[in-house]
Structure formats: structure tokens, C-alpha cells
Amino acid sequence: MKITSLSLITLLLAGPLHAKPLKVFILAGQSNMEGHAKVETFDYIGDDPATAPLLKMMRGADGKPSVCERAWISYFTGPYDGSANGEGIGKLTAGYGARGDHPTQDGGKIGPEFTFGLTMDAALEEPVLIIKTAWGGKSLHTDFRPPSAGPYQLNDYQKKLYYGPPGHGVPKDMDVWLAEKKKDTGRFYGLMIEHVKRVLADPARVVPGYNPAQGYEMAGFVWLQGFNDMVDGHVYPDHGMPGRFDLYSEWLAHFIRDVRRDVGAPKMPFVIGVLGVGGVHADKDTIEFRKAMAAPAALPEFAGNVFAVETAPFWSDELDAIDKKRAKVAQMEHFLNSKHKDHANADGMMTEEQKRDYLKKYEAEIITPAEAALWKRGASNAGYHYLGCGKTFALMGRAFAEALIQKR
């Protein structure tokens, strides 16, 4: 192609090669958005012919995790209590999963962000910026409570329980409890929005070569949260009843509206990662919670730009079966140490060495060497963290990205 003086001037004025608007994606939630899948579980992805191509995308020719050339990340996180928050930035690669008390350091884990970014990088011509904010153990009803949901209020069940006789789970001092609750309400929503605004005030700090003339587009939001709400029987009483989690649906709809307002993107596409812990054959309350999570996507006001992506299909049933056996081993260890009347150490006469030998033999009887090897290959955490399975998190990240790509 012949370059004329006029076309050369046009190219120079356009700035960097990636002069199209920067695509900005926000990823937020609790521990599963942090991501607890160790990099060591990647080989398990290649065992399945259906996901082997995904593993190829996740690794470079040197066998190390891929590094995106046109996707960057700013990851704001910190300890459970929200203290000592920090930011990790750089080209997207593995290691931007859970980081515990060291938010600026590679944690050796992935969450959905890794394959989300890889998928976007492959699909889009524009450069990509992922702004991720996540903390473990956080609820929507309190920690991420959006402003338009109003203040946290006790329901009738809580009033009766908390102001009744002292008992398990009842606050000892209601005045102190209510003051703490008021302080915590919406705190992590605020931290999330503050960080997004901080990054967008100077994108070049995270994305080298960013030209303000190219601008940026708020291209999507992904929400992966829910476990702390699902297991809270005080905020959501009436176990086993239909509609038990309706308030979660209401608060999540407020969350979507408020996030869009606060980042100045009224129609920003929004993906709800529907909690899939336990897989497709989960218990009744888990199914009810999933319905409540997905419900906002069906609201007329969100038609065409809010999407519910089920993550239960990505759960590993074969690893879950091994995990259940591991739970039996842990239970047996408890019985031995507590001198349970129906088990071998009922009289408490076993030595520590005898207990170890007994437990080792018991484990060998219910978990085969092949199962132990498979667990080590594919899992790295507990069930509420999707077993720390890299395959599961990789599939989730890709699915979240594809939902937004299809919207384009």
C-alpha cells in the first residue's frame, strides 16, 4: 500500500497501533472471583479432549502460562477483613487468582479472569483492560450492598431471634452488633467503585501506551459471588421454601443499576455468574438460590444486556466423588481424636502413632491410588471453591467472555 503524506499524518495523529477504544471489563465478587485453582491443576484440563484446546490457549510453547500481549489487568484485593488492600497490575497471565495477605504478589492461582482475558484477547481487535476487585467471604446483603438497596434492616425472624433469649448465633450486644453492621454495609461496594474510578482516571498507568485520544469503552461487568448469601439462614430464613432468596434477586437488580450509574455506563452489559458449587444435582435450597441469582436477567429493563451464565455444568463430578471420600477420612480422624464411642479409639488408649496408622489404613481402603493421583492432578481446594479445579475456572472464564462477545 502506498503511503501518501496525508495518510502518514493521519497515522501519526492516530497514536499507538491499538488506537481503537480500550475495552474495559470489570470483574467482581467474593472468593470464587478471587479464584482458588492452583496452576498445578492445569494438566487435568488436557486429559479431556473437549478441553485440551483450551489448555493449549492457556500455555505458551515453553509450557508456562500464556501471557496476553493486548490484555492487561488491575487486580484490587486483600485479606478477608478488607485491611491491607493492594493492587497487582500487568499483562494478563496466570497468578491473578486468590492472593491472601499478599495482594501485589503472584499467588500461583487463577480465577475466571485468566481465560476470560485470553478469550477476549483472541476475539477482539481492541486492547483489553480487566479491572478485578474481589475479597473472600463477602455477601451481597451487607458487604457489597448497593446504595439504592437502602440500609441493612433486620427481618422479623432476626428480630425474634436476636432480641430473644441468648443462644447460638445470637449477638451478645445488639448495640455493638448493629453499629458494626452499619459500618460494614456497602463497604466493599464502595471499595470496588473507588478502585474502578481510580484506574480509569489514568488507564496508562496499567496499559502502557494508552492514548487518551483513543478513549475507552465500558464493555462489560462480570459478577461471581453468592456463597455467603446462600448459606445465611438468618437473612434468608424459611429453608426449603420457594422464593426463599427473593431478596437476593431484588438486591442484585439494585446492584446492576447502581454499578452502571456509578461508572457512567447505563447500558453496560452485565454477566451474572450463577453459583455452581455442587454441580447440576445440587440440593433444593441451592437450586432456589441459583434461580434467585439468575432472576434479574429476565427483567424487562435488562432485556438484551444482562445475562445469567450457569456455572454448575463446569463442576467436576469425578473430583467431587473423591472429595466426599476425603471428607470421610477427615471425619474418621475427628472420631479418633474425640474418642467417639462407636470407633476404634473409644477408650482413648491409642497412641498418636497408632491413630496415624489406623487412619492411613482406613484411607487406603476407601481411596484408591488412582483416585489419589487424580485428586492431586485436578483439585487444589475445598468444594465451596469449586474444588480449586483449574478446568472449572477455565471453563467459567471462557463462558463469561463468550456471553459478552455474543452481545457485540
C-alpha positions in Angstrom: 0.0 0.0 0.0 1.4 3.4 -1.0 1.5 5.8 2.0 0.9 9.4 1.0 1.8 12.5 3.1 -1.8 12.9 4.1 -2.2 9.2 5.2 1.1 9.4 7.1 -0.2 12.4 9.1 -3.4 10.5 9.8 -1.4 7.5 11.1 0.7 9.8 13.3 -2.3 11.5 14.7 -4.0 8.2 15.5 -1.3 7.4 18.1 -0.3 3.9 19.0 -1.1 0.9 16.8 -4.0 0.0 19.0 -5.8 3.3 18.5 -9.3 1.8 18.9 -11.1 2.5 22.2 -9.7 0.4 25.1 -12.3 -2.3 26.0 -12.8 -2.2 29.8 -14.2 -5.1 31.7 -15.0 -5.2 35.5 -14.9 -8.5 37.3 -16.1 -8.5 40.9 -17.3 -10.8 43.6 -16.1 -12.9 46.6 -13.7 -15.9 46.9 -14.6 -17.7 43.7 -14.0 -14.5 41.7 -10.6 -14.3 43.5 -10.0 -17.8 42.3 -8.5 -20.8 44.2 -7.4 -23.0 41.3 -3.6 -23.7 41.5 -1.6 -23.6 38.3 -0.5 -27.1 39.1 -4.0 -28.4 38.2 -3.7 -27.3 34.5 -2.6 -30.7 33.3 -6.0 -32.1 34.2 -7.5 -29.8 31.6 -5.6 -31.6 28.9 -7.0 -35.0 30.0 -10.3 -34.2 28.4 -10.2 -34.0 24.5 -13.0 -31.4 24.8 -10.9 -29.0 26.8 -7.4 -29.9 25.5 -7.6 -26.9 23.0 -8.4 -24.6 26.0 -5.2 -25.8 27.8 -3.2 -25.1 24.6 -4.5 -21.5 24.7 -3.5 -21.3 28.4 0.1 -22.3 27.9 2.9 -21.0 25.7 5.3 -23.0 23.7 7.6 -23.1 26.7 4.9 -24.9 28.8 4.5 -21.9 31.0 1.2 -20.0 31.4 0.4 -17.7 28.5 0.9 -14.0 28.7 -1.5 -11.8 26.9 0.0 -9.2 24.6 -3.0 -7.0 24.3 -4.8 -7.6 27.6 -3.9 -6.0 30.9 -5.2 -6.3 34.4 -5.6 -4.3 37.6 -6.4 -6.6 40.5 -7.5 -5.0 43.8 -7.8 -7.3 46.7 -6.7 -8.0 50.2 -7.3 -10.1 53.3 -10.8 -11.2 54.3 -11.4 -8.2 56.6 -10.5 -5.7 53.8 -7.4 -4.5 55.6 -4.1 -4.0 53.8 -5.7 -4.0 50.3 -3.3 -3.8 47.4 -3.2 -3.8 43.6 -1.5 -6.1 41.2 -1.0 -4.9 37.7 0.5 -6.1 34.5 -0.1 -8.1 31.3 -2.8 -10.7 32.0 -1.4 -14.1 32.8 -1.8 -16.8 35.5 -1.3 -15.7 39.1 -4.1 -13.2 39.4 -6.2 -15.5 41.4 -6.5 -15.5 45.2 -3.6 -13.8 46.9 -4.5 -13.9 50.6 -2.4 -11.4 52.6 -0.1 -10.6 49.7 -2.3 -8.7 47.2 0.5 -7.4 45.0 2.2 -10.8 44.6 1.6 -13.7 42.2 -0.5 -16.2 44.2 0.1 -19.2 41.9 -3.7 -19.4 41.3 -6.3 -18.5 38.7 -9.9 -17.3 38.8 -12.1 -16.7 35.8 -10.0 -13.7 34.8 -7.3 -15.8 33.0 -9.4 -17.5 30.3 -11.8 -14.5 30.2 -8.9 -12.3 29.2 -7.4 -14.9 26.8 -10.8 -15.3 25.1 -11.3 -11.6 24.8 -7.7 -11.1 23.5 -8.3 -13.6 20.8 -11.7 -12.3 19.8 -11.2 -8.5 19.9 -9.2 -6.2 17.7 -9.1 -3.6 20.5 -6.8 -3.7 23.6 -8.4 -5.1 26.8 -8.3 -3.8 30.3 -9.6 -6.0 33.1 -10.4 -4.3 36.4 -10.9 -7.0 39.0 -11.9 -6.5 42.6 -12.6 -9.5 44.9 -12.5 -10.5 48.5 -13.3 -13.7 50.2 -16.4 -14.3 52.3 -18.4 -11.3 51.2 -22.2 -11.1 51.0 -24.5 -9.0 48.8 -26.8 -8.3 51.7 -24.1 -6.5 53.6 -20.6 -6.2 52.2 -21.5 -5.5 48.5 -24.9 -4.0 49.3 -25.6 -1.3 46.7 -26.7 2.2 47.8 -30.2 2.0 46.3 -31.0 -1.1 48.3 -31.1 1.1 51.4 -29.7 0.4 54.9 -29.4 -3.1 56.2 -32.6 -4.0 58.2 -33.4 -6.9 60.4 -36.2 -9.1 59.2 -38.9 -10.5 61.5 -37.0 -13.8 62.0 -33.9 -11.9 63.1 -35.7 -9.6 65.4 -37.4 -12.5 67.2 -34.1 -14.5 67.4 -31.7 -11.6 68.3 -33.9 -10.0 70.9 -34.9 -13.3 72.4 -33.0 -15.5 74.9 -29.3 -15.8 74.5 -28.3 -18.7 72.2 -26.1 -19.9 69.4 -25.6 -17.3 66.7 -27.3 -14.5 68.7 -25.3 -11.3 69.1 -24.2 -10.7 72.7 -24.5 -7.0 72.5 -27.1 -5.8 69.9 -25.9 -2.1 70.0 -22.4 -3.1 69.2 -23.6 -5.6 66.5 -25.8 -3.0 64.9 -23.0 -0.4 64.9 -20.6 -2.9 63.2 -23.3 -3.9 60.7 -23.9 -0.3 59.8 -20.1 0.2 59.3 -19.8 -2.9 57.1 -22.9 -2.3 55.0 -21.9 -1.4 51.4 -18.2 -1.1 52.4 -16.9 -3.4 49.6 -19.3 -2.0 47.1 -17.6 1.4 47.8 -14.1 -0.1 47.6 -15.0 -1.7 44.2 -16.3 1.5 42.7 -13.5 3.7 44.1 -10.9 1.4 42.6 -12.6 1.3 39.2 -12.7 5.1 39.1 -9.0 5.3 40.2 -7.9 3.0 37.4 -10.0 4.8 34.8 -8.6 8.2 35.9 -5.3 7.1 34.4 -5.5 4.0 32.2 -2.0 4.4 31.0 -0.7 3.5 34.5 -1.9 0.0 33.8 -2.0 -0.1 30.0 1.4 1.1 28.6 1.0 3.2 25.5 -2.6 4.1 26.2 -3.5 7.2 24.3 -6.3 9.4 25.9 -7.4 10.2 22.3 -8.4 6.6 21.8 -10.6 6.6 24.9 -12.2 3.6 26.5 -15.5 1.7 26.4 -17.1 0.1 29.5 -17.6 -3.2 27.7 -18.9 -5.4 30.4 -19.2 -6.5 34.0 -19.0 -10.0 35.5 -20.4 -10.8 38.9 -19.3 -14.1 40.6 -20.5 -14.3 44.2 -23.2 -15.8 46.3 -21.9 -18.5 48.7 -22.1 -16.3 51.8 -25.7 -15.3 51.0 -26.7 -18.9 50.1 -25.7 -20.2 53.5 -27.0 -17.4 55.6 -30.1 -18.8 57.3 -30.8 -15.6 59.3 -31.0 -13.2 56.4 -32.8 -15.8 54.3 -34.9 -18.0 56.6 -37.6 -20.5 55.5 -35.3 -23.3 54.5 -36.7 -25.4 51.6 -39.4 -22.9 50.7 -39.9 -21.5 47.2 -38.9 -17.8 46.9 -36.6 -18.1 50.0 -33.9 -15.9 48.2 -36.2 -13.4 46.5 -34.4 -10.5 48.4 -31.1 -11.5 46.7 -32.8 -11.0 43.3 -34.0 -7.6 44.4 -30.6 -6.5 45.8 -28.8 -7.8 42.7 -31.1 -5.8 40.4 -30.2 -2.7 42.5 -26.6 -3.6 42.2 -26.7 -3.7 38.4 -28.4 -0.3 38.3 -26.1 1.3 40.8 -22.9 0.0 39.2 -24.0 1.2 35.8 -24.8 4.6 37.3 -21.6 4.9 39.3 -19.3 4.0 36.4 -21.2 6.2 33.9 -22.3 3.3 31.6 -26.1 3.0 31.8 -26.3 0.1 29.3 -23.1 -1.7 30.2 -23.5 -5.5 29.5 -23.6 -7.4 32.7 -23.0 -11.1 33.3 -24.2 -13.0 36.4 -22.1 -16.0 37.1 -24.7 -18.3 38.6 -23.2 -20.1 41.6 -22.5 -23.7 40.5 -20.9 -25.3 43.6 -22.2 -28.8 44.0 -22.9 -29.3 40.3 -26.2 -29.8 38.5 -27.5 -32.3 41.1 -27.5 -29.9 44.0 -29.9 -29.7 46.9 -33.2 -27.9 46.8 -32.1 -24.7 48.6 -29.0 -24.4 46.3 -31.3 -24.7 43.2 -33.6 -22.0 44.7 -30.6 -19.7 45.2 -29.5 -20.2 41.6 -32.9 -19.2 40.4 -32.7 -16.1 42.5 -29.3 -15.2 41.1 -30.5 -15.6 37.5 -33.8 -13.8 38.0 -32.6 -10.2 37.2 -31.6 -11.3 33.7 -35.3 -11.9 33.0 -36.4 -8.4 34.0 -37.8 -6.4 31.0 -35.5 -3.4 31.8 -32.4 -5.7 31.5 -33.5 -7.5 28.3 -30.6 -7.9 25.9 -27.9 -6.6 28.2 -27.9 -8.8 31.4 -27.0 -12.4 31.1 -27.1 -15.3 33.5 -24.4 -17.9 32.9 -24.8 -21.1 34.7 -21.5 -22.5 36.2 -22.9 -25.8 37.6 -22.1 -27.6 34.3 -18.4 -26.9 34.8 -18.3 -28.7 38.2 -16.2 -31.8 38.2 -18.3 -34.7 39.3 -15.3 -37.2 39.4 -13.3 -34.9 41.7 -16.4 -34.3 43.8 -16.8 -38.1 44.3 -13.2 -38.3 45.6 -13.7 -35.2 47.8 -16.6 -37.0 49.5 -14.3 -39.9 50.4 -11.7 -37.4 51.7 -14.4 -36.0 53.9 -15.0 -39.5 55.4 -11.3 -39.7 56.2 -11.4 -36.3 57.9 -14.4 -37.4 59.8 -12.7 -40.6 61.0 -9.7 -38.5 62.1 -12.1 -36.5 64.2 -13.7 -39.6 65.7 -10.3 -41.0 66.7 -9.2 -37.7 68.3 -12.5 -37.2 70.1 -12.7 -40.8 71.5 -16.0 -41.4 69.8 -17.8 -44.4 71.5 -18.5 -46.1 68.2 -15.0 -46.0 66.8 -11.6 -47.6 67.4 -10.3 -45.1 70.0 -13.4 -45.2 72.2 -11.3 -45.8 75.3 -8.7 -43.2 74.4 -5.8 -45.6 74.7 -4.5 -45.2 71.1 -1.1 -43.6 70.8 -0.6 -40.8 68.1 1.3 -43.3 66.0 -1.5 -45.9 66.3 -4.0 -43.3 65.3 -1.9 -42.3 62.2 -1.5 -45.9 61.2 -5.2 -46.6 61.6 -6.2 -43.5 59.6 -3.7 -44.4 56.8 -5.1 -47.9 56.5 -8.7 -46.5 56.5 -7.9 -44.0 53.8 -6.2 -46.7 51.6 -9.4 -48.8 51.9 -11.7 -46.1 50.5 -9.5 -44.0 48.2 -7.6 -45.9 45.5 -4.1 -44.8 44.4 -5.6 -43.8 41.1 -8.2 -41.6 42.8 -5.5 -40.0 45.0 -3.4 -39.3 41.9 -6.4 -37.8 40.1 -7.2 -35.6 43.0 -3.7 -34.3 43.1 -3.8 -33.7 39.4 -7.1 -31.8 39.2 -8.0 -30.3 42.6 -6.4 -27.9 45.0 -9.1 -26.6 47.3 -12.5 -27.2 49.0 -15.9 -27.7 47.5 -17.1 -24.2 48.1 -14.2 -23.1 45.9 -15.2 -25.4 43.0 -12.6 -27.8 44.4 -9.8 -25.5 43.3 -10.1 -27.1 39.8 -8.3 -25.2 37.1 -10.5 -26.8 34.4 -13.7 -25.5 36.1 -12.4 -21.9 36.4 -11.0 -22.0 32.9 -14.4 -23.0 31.5 -16.2 -20.4 33.6 -13.9 -17.6 32.4 -14.4 -18.6 28.8 -18.2 -18.8 29.2 -18.3 -15.3 30.8 -16.3 -13.9 27.9 -18.4 -15.6 25.2 -21.6 -14.2 26.7 -20.3 -10.7 26.3 -18.7 -11.4 22.9 -22.1 -12.6 21.6 -23.7 -9.3 22.7 -21.4 -7.4 20.4 
